[in-house]
Amino acid sequence: MKINYVTSIKQGFFICFLFLGTLAVAQSNQENAGCVDPVITDTSGPGTICEGETASLTATHNGDNVNWFDAASGGNLVGTGSPFVTDPLSSTTSFWAEAFVGASGTPQTGGARVAPTNTTASAVVNVTSPWGLAFDATEDFTINSVDVYLASSSPGDIVMQLKDNGLNIMEQLTVSAPAGNSTTPVQFTVNLDFFVPAGTDYNLVAESSPVMVREFSSGHPGFPYPIGTSGSVFGGTINDNDTNATVYYFFYNWTFTPGVVCTSDRVEEVVTVTPAPAMPTGDSAQNFTAGQTLADLDVTGQNLTWYSDAGGTNVIPDSTPLVDGTTYYVSQTVGGCESELLAITVTEILGVEDESLEGLRYYPNPVGDVLTLSNNQNLKRISIMNMLGQEVLSKIVDDSSIAIDLSNFTSGSYFLQVETEFGSKVIKLVKE
């Protein structure tokens, strides 16, 4: 076959030129868009947690940051960043990570209606909450701030929300507003930093508020009001319904920044929640005799853990001596998950052998530096244990009274065990 090399070379140059031109156009389009979609390469989390625990989630990506949502598309923004720590979870839950990068334009002011012309004002009424404005976005932009005019004589919180056309909350922020004036309302700037993707029928609303200026149709020319070239406010909204098209609610002089945000595909991370086991069983009031410990109480459960406090913060061993009138708390752990706490209050039953301590006196309690003990019969041994059941002082005595120097003890609660030849008694002692 006869090949025309000159023609083939020319065709090759043309194809190469066409490819480079196409590549240049693609790159130019990406530059015009302002950013390139990032990619999430991996997400990770604990996998399984116990009911009531939080989960720490991470995402590996090449974006500026990452947002976490409660749905594969749309849904609510539940957190930002990596790692992201969830709220305590009660059931198995999916989270979706979405990385983003952004490019911004020049900030602009004067969006929507610039300022009111009257002082008619009201606070958001709970039964018809929220109140605000409905708008469209012809391009991506960020609402940097809006102005409100405060007519309340007292300060109050404004709970701001940005909702999409499905009424999902995209952003929420609580802003503390100062006191205003009903005669001359006080202009106050609410900083938002709410990002709005191009789309229709968004709502910027106050879920609750102090008294703020809003205008009826007699007080403003009428909708729509432009947000520069980025969008348009087309009506008032009340109770999540865009039917109140004559009232302009609250939000004036929008400052906004046109720009684009490019996002990755969302990646799911599932957190499996193991239900908490039932708490151990046992009577809430139990009796004991001198010398018995937590291990002697009648409790049924697996892997029991004892606490000295209802909050479950101070673990104590089951060798802890029982103290009359004291409440102890116990949980069980099943499958790595801990139950709620069972409270048990104990009462000492005196036996014949305890007659040797009927005359026992100890003072002062709470004690500062010196604790004095006296008894009708001679004391044989004095020991003090901390709340962990560890012995921190022990004395052998053979006298009916003794003074103990506690000046070097740290403040807190202790167990004081007093023994005679015939019996023993445990007392709860507080060191100031």
C-alpha positions in Angstrom: 0.0 0.0 0.0 1.3 3.4 -0.9 1.1 5.8 2.0 1.2 9.6 1.7 3.5 10.4 4.7 3.1 14.1 4.2 -0.7 13.8 4.4 -0.5 11.5 7.4 1.8 13.9 9.3 -0.5 16.8 8.5 -3.5 14.8 9.7 -1.6 13.8 12.9 -0.8 17.5 13.6 -4.4 18.4 13.0 -5.7 15.7 15.4 -3.1 16.7 18.0 -4.1 20.3 17.6 -7.8 19.4 17.9 -7.0 17.4 21.1 -5.0 20.2 22.7 -7.7 22.7 21.7 -10.4 20.5 23.3 -8.2 20.2 26.5 -7.7 23.9 26.6 -11.4 24.5 26.3 -12.0 22.0 29.1 -9.4 23.6 31.3 -10.9 27.0 30.4 -14.4 25.8 31.4 -13.0 24.6 34.7 -11.4 27.9 35.4 -14.6 29.7 34.4 -16.5 27.5 36.8 -14.0 28.6 39.5 -13.1 25.2 40.9 -12.8 21.5 40.2 -14.9 18.9 42.0 -12.9 17.3 44.9 -12.8 13.6 45.6 -13.3 11.7 48.9 -11.0 8.7 48.9 -11.9 7.2 52.2 -14.1 7.6 55.3 -13.7 6.0 58.6 -15.5 5.7 62.0 -15.8 3.5 65.0 -18.0 1.0 63.2 -19.9 0.0 66.3 -20.6 2.0 69.5 -22.9 1.6 72.5 -26.2 3.3 72.8 -25.8 6.9 74.1 -22.2 7.2 72.9 -20.8 9.7 70.3 -18.9 8.6 67.2 -15.8 10.3 65.7 -15.9 10.3 61.9 -13.1 11.2 59.5 -12.9 11.7 55.7 -9.8 11.7 53.5 -10.3 14.2 50.6 -8.6 16.8 48.5 -11.1 19.6 49.1 -11.0 22.7 51.3 -13.1 21.0 53.9 -15.9 18.4 54.3 -19.6 18.6 55.3 -21.6 15.7 56.9 -25.2 15.2 56.0 -28.0 12.9 57.1 -29.0 11.9 53.6 -27.4 10.7 50.3 -28.7 13.9 48.6 -30.4 17.0 50.0 -31.0 16.4 53.7 -29.7 18.3 56.6 -26.2 19.4 57.4 -25.3 17.8 60.7 -21.6 18.7 61.0 -18.4 20.0 59.4 -14.8 19.0 59.4 -12.6 15.9 59.9 -12.8 14.6 62.5 -16.5 15.2 63.1 -18.0 14.1 66.5 -21.6 13.2 66.3 -24.3 13.8 69.0 -25.0 10.8 71.3 -26.7 8.1 69.1 -29.6 5.9 70.1 -29.8 3.8 67.0 -27.8 2.7 63.9 -27.3 5.8 61.8 -25.8 6.7 58.4 -23.8 9.8 57.7 -22.7 11.1 54.3 -19.5 13.0 53.8 -19.2 15.7 51.1 -16.0 17.5 50.4 -16.1 21.0 48.9 -13.9 23.6 47.4 -14.9 27.2 46.6 -14.0 30.3 44.6 -15.6 33.6 45.6 -16.3 36.8 43.8 -16.4 40.4 45.1 -18.7 41.0 48.2 -21.7 43.2 47.4 -24.2 45.2 49.6 -27.7 46.4 49.1 -29.3 43.1 48.2 -33.1 42.6 48.7 -34.9 45.6 50.3 -32.2 48.1 51.6 -34.1 49.6 54.6 -37.7 49.9 56.0 -39.7 53.1 55.7 -41.9 52.5 58.8 -41.7 51.2 62.3 -44.4 48.5 62.3 -42.9 45.6 64.2 -43.6 42.2 65.8 -41.8 39.2 67.2 -42.2 35.8 65.6 -45.3 34.1 67.0 -44.7 30.5 68.0 -47.9 29.0 66.5 -47.0 30.4 63.0 -43.2 30.2 63.2 -41.0 30.6 61.3 -41.3 34.1 59.6 -39.0 35.3 56.8 -38.4 35.7 53.1 -38.6 33.4 50.1 -36.0 33.8 47.3 -34.4 32.2 44.3 -30.7 31.9 43.5 -29.6 32.2 39.9 -26.0 31.3 40.8 -24.1 30.1 43.9 -23.6 32.8 46.5 -23.0 33.3 50.2 -25.3 35.5 52.4 -22.7 37.2 54.5 -25.1 39.2 56.6 -28.5 40.9 56.8 -29.7 43.9 58.8 -32.7 43.8 61.2 -34.3 46.7 63.0 -34.9 46.0 66.6 -38.0 47.5 68.3 -37.9 45.5 71.6 -36.8 47.3 74.8 -35.1 44.1 75.9 -32.3 42.1 74.3 -33.1 38.7 72.8 -32.0 35.8 70.6 -32.7 35.5 66.9 -32.7 31.9 65.7 -31.9 32.1 61.9 -32.5 29.3 59.5 -31.8 28.8 55.8 -34.1 26.2 54.2 -34.1 24.5 50.8 -37.2 24.0 48.7 -38.0 20.8 50.6 -37.9 22.8 53.8 -34.8 21.0 55.0 -32.6 23.1 57.3 -29.4 23.8 55.5 -28.0 26.3 58.0 -29.0 27.4 61.5 -27.5 30.0 63.8 -28.6 31.7 67.0 -27.6 35.4 67.3 -27.8 37.5 70.5 -29.4 40.8 69.6 -29.2 43.9 71.8 -32.2 45.9 73.1 -33.9 48.2 70.6 -36.4 51.0 70.6 -40.1 51.0 69.4 -40.0 54.7 68.4 -36.7 54.6 66.7 -35.8 51.0 65.9 -32.1 50.1 66.2 -30.4 48.8 63.1 -28.4 45.6 63.9 -26.3 43.5 61.5 -26.8 39.7 61.7 -23.7 38.0 60.5 -24.7 34.7 58.8 -22.1 33.3 56.3 -24.8 31.0 54.8 -23.9 29.4 51.5 -26.7 29.1 48.9 -26.3 26.9 45.8 -28.0 28.0 42.6 -31.7 26.9 42.9 -35.3 28.0 43.6 -37.6 28.6 46.5 -35.2 29.0 49.4 -36.4 30.4 52.7 -34.4 32.7 55.0 -36.4 32.7 58.2 -36.4 33.5 61.9 -37.6 30.6 64.0 -37.9 32.9 67.0 -37.0 36.5 67.6 -37.4 39.7 69.6 -39.7 42.4 68.2 -38.3 43.5 64.8 -39.6 45.7 62.0 -41.5 44.1 59.1 -43.5 45.9 56.4 -47.0 45.3 54.9 -47.7 46.0 51.3 -48.7 49.6 52.1 -45.1 50.2 53.4 -43.0 48.8 50.6 -43.3 49.0 46.8 -43.7 45.2 46.3 -41.9 42.1 45.4 -39.6 41.0 43.8 -36.4 42.6 45.2 -33.1 41.7 43.4 -30.1 40.2 45.2 -27.7 41.8 42.7 -27.5 39.4 39.7 -27.3 36.4 42.1 -31.0 36.0 42.8 -34.3 37.6 43.8 -36.5 37.8 46.9 -40.0 37.0 45.6 -42.2 37.0 48.7 -42.7 36.7 52.4 -43.0 33.3 54.1 -44.8 32.4 57.3 -45.2 29.0 58.9 -43.1 27.4 56.1 -45.7 28.6 53.5 -44.9 31.1 50.8 -48.4 32.5 50.7 -47.9 35.7 52.6 -46.6 37.5 49.5 -47.5 41.0 50.7 -45.4 41.2 53.9 -41.7 41.9 53.9 -40.3 40.2 57.0 -37.3 41.5 58.9 -34.3 41.1 56.7 -32.8 44.2 54.9 -29.6 45.2 53.1 -28.3 41.7 52.3 -24.6 41.6 51.9 -23.6 38.7 49.7 -20.6 37.2 47.8 -21.2 35.6 44.4 -19.2 32.5 43.9 -19.2 28.8 43.1 -18.7 25.8 45.4 -17.7 22.5 43.8 -18.5 19.4 45.8 -17.6 15.7 45.7 -19.9 12.7 45.5 -21.2 11.9 48.9 -19.7 8.9 50.7 -21.7 7.0 53.3 -20.3 6.1 56.8 -22.5 3.8 58.9 -22.4 3.8 62.7 -23.9 0.7 64.2 -25.4 1.3 67.6 -25.6 -1.6 70.1 -28.6 -1.2 72.5 -27.6 -0.7 76.1 -28.2 -3.7 78.3 -30.8 -3.7 81.1 -29.4 -2.6 84.5 -28.6 -5.3 87.0 -31.4 -6.5 89.3 -31.5 -6.3 93.1 -33.4 -4.7 95.9 -32.9 -1.0 96.2 -32.8 -1.3 100.0 -30.6 -4.0 101.6 -29.3 -4.9 105.0 -25.8 -5.8 106.1 -23.8 -6.7 109.2 -20.5 -5.2 110.3 -17.5 -6.1 108.2 -19.5 -6.8 105.0 -18.5 -5.3 101.6 -20.2 -4.4 98.3 -19.5 -8.0 97.2 -21.9 -9.2 99.9 -24.9 -7.3 98.4 -27.5 -9.3 96.5 -27.1 -8.2 92.9 -27.6 -10.2 89.7 -25.7 -9.1 86.6 -22.6 -9.5 84.4 -19.3 -7.7 84.9 -20.6 -5.5 87.7 -19.0 -2.1 88.2 -19.7 -0.2 91.5 -19.8 3.6 91.9 -20.0 5.9 94.8 -22.0 8.6 92.9 -25.2 8.6 90.8 -23.3 10.1 87.9 -21.1 7.0 87.5 -17.8 8.9 87.7 -16.1 7.4 90.7 -15.5 3.7 90.5 -15.0 1.8 93.7 -14.0 -1.9 94.2 -16.4 -4.5 95.4 -14.1 -4.9 98.5 -15.3 -1.5 99.7 -16.7 -1.9 103.3 -20.4 -1.1 103.6 -21.4 2.1 105.6 -24.7 2.4 107.3 -27.2 4.7 105.4 -25.0 5.0 102.3 -26.3 4.6 98.7 -24.1 2.8 96.2 -24.6 2.5 92.5 -23.9 -0.5 90.3 -24.0 -1.3 86.5 -23.5 -4.4 84.4 -21.5 -4.6 81.1 -22.8 -6.9 78.4 -21.1 -7.1 75.0 -18.8 -4.2 75.8 -21.8 -1.9 76.6 -22.6 -0.6 80.1 -26.1 -0.4 81.5 -27.8 2.3 83.5 -27.0 2.4 87.3 -29.0 0.5 90.0 -29.1 2.5 93.3 -28.9 0.4 96.5 -29.1 2.0 100.0 -27.7 -0.1 102.8 -28.7 -0.4 106.5 -26.6 -2.0 109.1 -28.1 -4.7 111.3 -26.5 -4.7 114.8 -25.5 -8.0 116.3 -24.5 -9.0 119.9 -20.8 -8.6 119.0 -21.4 -5.0 118.1 -22.3 -4.1 121.7 -18.6 -3.4 122.2 -19.0 -0.3 120.0 -22.3 1.0 121.3 -20.5 3.8 123.1 -18.3 4.8 120.2 -17.9 8.6 119.7 -16.0 10.3 116.9 -15.7 14.0 116.3 -15.6 16.3 114.5 -17.0 15.0 111.2 -16.3 16.7 108.8 -12.8 16.9 110.3 -10.1 19.5 109.8 -6.8 18.3 111.2 -7.4 16.0 114.2 -10.1 13.3 114.6 -10.8 12.1 118.2 -12.3 8.7 118.9 -13.5 7.3 122.2 -15.3 4.1 123.3 -16.5 2.3 126.4 -14.2 -0.6 125.6 -10.7 -0.5 124.4 -10.1 0.0 120.7 -7.7 -2.4 119.0 -7.2 -1.2 115.5 -8.1 1.9 113.5 -7.8 2.0 109.7 -8.8 4.6 107.0 -9.5 3.8 103.4 -10.1 6.1 100.5 -13.1 5.9 98.2 -11.2 3.4 96.0 -11.0 1.0 99.0 -7.2 1.5 99.4 -5.9 1.6 102.9 -4.2 5.0 103.6 -3.8 4.8 107.4 -3.6 1.9 109.9 -2.9 2.1 113.6 -2.8 -0.7 116.3 -4.1 0.7 119.6 -5.1 -0.6 123.0 -6.9 2.3 124.6 -10.4 3.6 124.9 -9.6 6.9 123.1 -7.2 8.1 120.4 -6.5 11.3 118.5 -5.6 10.9 114.8 -3.7 13.5 112.9 -5.3 14.0 109.4 -3.6 17.3 108.5 -1.8 15.7 105.6 -4.9 14.1 104.1 -6.4 15.7 101.0 -10.0 16.9 101.1 -12.7 14.3 100.3 -14.6 11.3 101.6 -13.0 8.3 103.4 -14.0 5.1 105.2 -13.0 4.8 108.9 -13.0 1.3 110.2 -12.9 0.9 114.0 -12.3 -2.5 115.7 -12.5 -3.8 119.2 -11.7 -7.3 120.4 -15.3 -8.3 119.8 -16.5 -6.4 116.8 -16.0 -3.7 114.1 -17.8 -0.7 112.6 -17.3 1.3 109.4 -18.0 5.1 109.4 -18.0 7.5 106.5 -15.6 10.3 107.2 -15.3 13.7 105.4 -12.0 15.6 105.4 -12.3 19.3 104.9 
